[in-house]
């Protein structure tokens, strides 16, 4: 036990401790940033999904309410 404490308090032990602490901090920041980025992308995708569903409902309502001429116009024209 005394030998481990002696190594930890030596200059080399302190340098290793500083490197390990820096690696832990950088790793923590990386993981946090990656999680935040993933949450942002998922939120953006959910918003897009809601917009697509709303637009689809609008299109369905327009198609169901259309007569023959309006339906041709919605489809891009009839030949």
Secondary structure, 3 states (H helix, E strand, C coil): CHHHHHHHHCHHHHHHHHHHHHHHHHHHHHHHHHHHHHHHHHHHHHHHHHHHHHHHHHHHHHHHHCCHHHHHHHCCCCC
